[in-house]
Amino acid sequence: MNRHYKPMLAQTADAPFNSKGWLFEIKWDGFRAISYIDRRLNIKSRNDKELKTNFPELEELKNLTRGVVLDGEIVVMRRGRPDFETLLERGKTTSPTDIEYMSRKYPATYVVFDILEKDRRTLINLPLIDRKMILKDSLNEGRHVLRSLFIEEQGKDYYRASVRRALEGIMAKRRDSPYEPGRRSGNWLKIKKVRSCDCVIFGYTVGEGSREETFGALILGLYEDDKPVYVGKVGTGFSEDDTPLLKKIFKGLEVRKETLHEVDVPQEIVWLKPKLVCEVAYQTVTKDEKLRMPRFRGLKADKTPHECTLDQVKRR
């Protein structure tokens, strides 16, 4: 291999679109991984962690190609869709016996969408559509390795199809774009389905650093049979004006006694009377019904706290 590559990153688009100059493929909810395949195999994460130990089934790559550097996503599929929680569990497993067991029970799939090098010749300056053609000729598919399918021009229909299958969204990529290692580029765009719910604010964590004067994150809950249930915390999405304004509002609602039980956060919490409702965007809901990747969208005055029920986010 000629060099070590950092993954090219994507900017965010607000909505799907159609364009002759773009191609579209599924956005997989997994671990980004760049693979170096020659006499030896290395599979590196975004932070340069070696992944092949945790995913021994991907040793299959050595039988499917040689002398290449590939970019793709490792996913664990369950019931026809990526299961990120199971993937995380596999990534944290350290016992060789447990790794072997998990690889059989929850096998991973490596979905390859780009080729960066072949036979010691870097390909990153070639147009994406040319790299796609080289990838097709250079990598056979296997039991645990697939090439990412793509379509051209019709991004709106492809996005709608991905949402119907309960997938995370799609990627839009300029067909003539080079590969830009380590750069978050407008030549690649991620278009994700965004869910939202109305949550009750039960408290906040004490702020640190730039948020020392305001707060760190909001403690969120929803009601089930009139009993409040913890659904996570949100610490992103606030504007510069939001945090001091919210802190001012919180002053009149602070109480000494905890207002929500089973809140598993290590930071100090200031508890509030559950009087405020806020809208929160999130990516999905975990198995224990916590919001994954929540983002604050603003306070809501048109809904009472007891109208914010858990059935908004119940897994189906």
C-alpha positions in Angstrom: 0.0 0.0 0.0 1.3 3.4 -0.9 -0.2 5.5 1.9 -2.5 5.7 4.9 -5.9 7.3 4.1 -8.3 9.2 6.3 -12.0 8.8 5.3 -13.7 11.5 3.2 -16.6 13.0 5.2 -19.9 14.4 4.0 -21.8 17.7 4.6 -25.5 17.7 5.4 -28.3 18.4 3.0 -31.7 19.6 4.2 -33.7 17.6 1.7 -33.4 15.0 -1.1 -33.0 16.2 -4.7 -32.7 15.0 -8.3 -29.7 15.9 -10.4 -27.9 14.6 -13.5 -24.6 15.3 -11.9 -25.1 13.2 -8.8 -25.4 9.6 -7.8 -27.2 8.2 -4.7 -26.7 5.3 -2.4 -27.9 4.1 1.0 -26.5 5.7 4.1 -25.6 2.8 6.3 -25.8 3.1 10.1 -22.5 1.4 11.0 -18.8 1.7 11.6 -16.9 3.5 8.8 -13.9 1.4 7.9 -11.0 1.7 5.4 -9.5 -1.7 4.5 -6.0 -2.3 3.3 -5.9 -5.7 1.5 -2.7 -7.3 0.2 -0.8 -10.2 1.7 -2.0 -8.8 5.1 -5.4 -7.4 6.0 -6.0 -4.2 8.0 -9.4 -2.7 8.7 -9.1 0.7 10.2 -11.8 2.8 11.9 -12.1 6.6 11.6 -9.9 7.0 14.6 -7.5 4.4 13.3 -8.5 1.5 15.5 -7.9 -1.9 14.1 -11.4 -3.6 13.6 -10.5 -7.0 12.1 -10.1 -8.5 15.6 -13.7 -7.8 16.5 -15.0 -8.8 13.1 -13.0 -12.0 12.2 -15.6 -12.9 9.5 -14.2 -10.0 7.4 -11.0 -12.0 6.9 -13.0 -13.1 3.9 -11.8 -9.9 2.1 -8.4 -11.6 1.4 -10.2 -14.2 -0.8 -12.2 -11.5 -2.7 -9.6 -9.0 -3.8 -5.9 -8.2 -3.4 -3.7 -5.1 -3.7 -6.4 -2.5 -2.9 -7.6 0.0 -0.4 -11.3 0.1 0.1 -13.7 2.4 1.9 -17.0 1.2 3.3 -19.3 0.7 6.3 -19.5 -2.3 8.7 -23.1 -3.1 9.6 -24.9 -5.8 11.5 -28.2 -6.5 9.9 -31.2 -7.8 11.9 -34.7 -8.1 10.5 -33.7 -6.5 7.3 -32.2 -3.3 8.7 -28.9 -2.2 10.4 -28.8 -2.8 14.1 -26.4 -0.2 15.5 -26.8 -1.3 19.1 -25.7 -4.9 18.3 -22.8 -3.5 16.3 -21.7 -1.4 19.2 -21.9 -4.4 21.5 -19.7 -6.3 19.0 -17.2 -3.5 18.8 -16.8 -3.4 22.6 -16.3 -7.2 23.0 -12.8 -8.2 24.1 -12.9 -11.9 24.9 -11.8 -14.1 22.0 -14.5 -16.6 22.9 -17.2 -13.9 23.0 -16.0 -12.4 19.7 -16.2 -15.8 18.0 -19.7 -16.4 19.4 -20.9 -12.9 18.4 -19.5 -13.3 14.9 -21.6 -16.4 14.4 -24.8 -15.1 16.1 -24.7 -11.5 14.7 -22.5 -11.6 11.6 -21.3 -8.3 10.2 -21.5 -7.2 6.6 -18.9 -4.8 5.0 -20.7 -2.6 2.5 -17.9 -1.2 0.2 -18.6 2.0 -1.7 -15.2 3.3 -2.8 -11.8 2.2 -3.9 -8.8 4.5 -3.1 -5.9 2.5 -4.4 -5.2 -0.4 -6.6 -1.8 -2.2 -7.3 0.0 0.6 -5.5 -1.5 3.3 -7.7 -3.7 5.9 -5.9 -7.1 6.5 -7.4 -8.3 9.4 -5.3 -8.0 12.0 -8.1 -10.2 10.0 -10.5 -13.9 10.9 -10.8 -16.1 8.9 -8.4 -18.0 7.2 -11.3 -14.6 5.9 -12.6 -13.7 4.6 -9.2 -17.0 2.8 -9.0 -16.3 1.0 -12.2 -12.8 0.0 -11.0 -14.3 -1.2 -7.7 -16.8 -3.4 -9.6 -13.9 -5.0 -11.5 -11.6 -5.3 -8.4 -13.9 -6.7 -5.7 -15.9 -9.9 -5.7 -18.8 -10.1 -3.4 -18.9 -12.7 -0.6 -20.9 -13.9 2.3 -19.9 -10.9 4.4 -18.8 -8.4 1.8 -21.0 -6.4 -0.6 -20.6 -3.6 -3.0 -22.9 -0.6 -2.4 -25.6 -0.2 -5.0 -26.2 3.2 -6.4 -28.5 5.0 -8.8 -28.0 8.2 -10.8 -30.2 11.4 -10.9 -33.3 10.2 -9.0 -32.4 11.1 -5.4 -36.0 11.9 -4.3 -37.4 8.5 -5.2 -34.4 6.8 -3.7 -34.8 8.7 -0.4 -38.5 7.8 -0.2 -37.7 4.2 -0.8 -35.0 4.2 2.0 -37.5 5.8 4.4 -40.1 3.1 3.6 -37.5 0.5 4.5 -36.8 2.3 7.9 -33.2 3.0 6.8 -31.2 6.0 8.1 -31.3 7.9 4.8 -29.2 8.3 1.7 -25.8 9.7 0.5 -25.7 12.0 -2.5 -22.3 12.2 -4.3 -21.1 14.2 -7.3 -20.3 11.6 -10.0 -17.2 13.5 -11.0 -15.9 14.1 -7.5 -12.4 13.1 -6.4 -11.8 11.4 -3.0 -10.8 14.1 -0.5 -9.1 12.2 2.5 -10.0 13.7 5.9 -12.1 16.5 4.4 -15.8 17.2 5.0 -16.7 18.0 1.5 -19.8 19.5 -0.2 -19.1 16.9 -3.0 -20.7 14.3 -0.7 -23.9 15.0 1.1 -25.8 13.0 3.7 -29.6 13.2 3.7 -31.1 11.7 6.8 -34.6 11.1 8.0 -35.3 13.2 11.1 -37.8 12.2 13.7 -39.0 14.5 16.5 -41.0 14.3 19.7 -42.1 16.6 22.4 -40.4 16.0 25.8 -40.7 17.4 29.3 -37.6 19.0 30.8 -37.0 17.5 34.3 -33.6 19.1 35.0 -30.2 20.0 33.6 -26.6 19.0 34.1 -24.2 21.6 35.5 -22.3 23.3 32.7 -18.5 23.2 32.2 -16.1 25.1 30.0 -17.9 27.5 27.6 -21.2 26.5 29.2 -20.1 27.1 32.8 -22.5 30.0 33.2 -25.5 28.2 31.8 -25.9 24.3 31.6 -24.6 21.2 29.9 -27.6 19.2 28.9 -31.3 19.0 29.5 -32.7 15.9 31.3 -35.7 14.6 29.3 -38.7 12.5 30.2 -42.0 11.3 28.9 -45.1 10.1 30.7 -46.5 6.5 30.6 -49.7 6.0 32.6 -49.0 9.4 34.3 -45.6 8.1 35.5 -42.5 10.0 34.2 -39.9 7.9 32.3 -36.4 9.0 31.6 -35.7 9.0 27.8 -32.2 10.7 27.7 -30.5 14.0 27.7 -29.9 16.6 25.0 -26.9 18.9 24.9 -26.8 20.0 21.3 -28.9 22.2 19.0 -28.9 25.3 21.2 -28.2 28.7 19.7 -26.0 31.3 21.5 -29.2 33.0 22.7 -31.0 29.8 23.8 -28.7 28.8 26.7 -28.8 32.1 28.7 -32.5 32.5 28.1 -33.3 28.9 29.2 -31.1 29.3 32.3 -33.0 32.4 33.2 -36.3 30.5 32.8 -35.0 27.6 34.9 -34.3 29.8 37.9 -37.9 29.9 38.9 -38.4 26.1 38.5 -35.5 24.7 40.5 -36.2 22.2 43.3 -34.0 20.3 45.7 -35.7 16.9 45.3 -35.2 14.8 42.2 -38.2 14.9 39.9 -37.3 12.0 37.6 -35.9 8.6 38.7 -33.4 6.2 37.1 -31.4 9.0 35.4 -28.0 7.4 34.6 -25.8 10.4 34.0 -22.5 11.0 36.0 -22.8 14.8 36.0 -24.3 16.9 38.8 -28.0 17.5 38.0 -30.1 20.6 39.0 -33.7 19.4 39.2 -36.7 21.3 37.9 -40.4 21.2 38.3 -41.7 19.4 35.2 -43.4 22.4 33.7 -41.5 23.0 30.4 -42.0 21.1 27.1 -39.5 21.2 24.3 -39.3 19.7 20.8 -36.3 17.3 20.3 -35.2 15.9 17.0 -33.5 12.4 17.1 -32.2 9.7 14.8 -33.8 6.6 16.4 -34.8 5.0 19.7 -32.7 2.4 21.5 -33.9 -0.9 22.8 -34.4 0.6 26.2 -36.4 3.5 24.7 -33.7 6.3 25.0 -33.4 8.9 22.2 -30.3 8.4 20.1 -28.5 11.5 18.8 -31.1 14.0 20.2 -31.0 17.6 19.2 -32.8 20.5 20.8 -35.3 22.4 18.6 -37.0 24.8 21.0 -39.5 25.2 23.7 -43.2 24.5 23.0 -46.0 26.5 24.6 -48.9 24.7 22.9 -48.6 21.4 24.8 -48.9 20.5 28.4 -46.3 18.2 30.1 -48.8 15.3 30.6 -49.6 15.3 26.9 -45.9 14.3 26.2 -46.4 10.5 26.4 -44.0 7.7 25.8 -46.0 6.3 22.8 -44.4 9.0 20.7 -41.2 7.0 20.6 -42.3 3.4 21.3 -40.3 1.0 19.1 -42.4 -0.8 16.6 
